[in-house]
């Protein structure tokens, strides 16, 4: 008789353990679903941004950069020593940051 109760309690313990593992799996799946639902709009916005950046025509910029190669070596050396390339990169980055910051809601786009 005692062996029957032991076997019954073992089966009940196994069922409770299975239900516990099932609850953990359901919670993990729900958490992954919520996390994916939160990341999906961000991913869609980034896909739009990537397609917009790829649509920008940069041929005038690249054509003007090719004209630097026609300058004599001494002038290119002096421009490099003066830091003209770094200064131009800083100015372009500052303008880009300013444009991005103006896209924040409740700020004026005209300033």
BELTA-V538243 format. One record per helix or strand of 3 or more residues. SS is the DSSP state (H for helix, E for strand). FROM is the first residue (numbers start at 1). LEN is the number of residues. If there is no record, write none. Layout:
# BELTA-V538243
ss	from	len
SS	FROM	LEN
SS	FROM	LEN
This chain:
# BELTA-V538243
ss	from	len
H	2	54
H	59	12
H	73	10
H	84	18
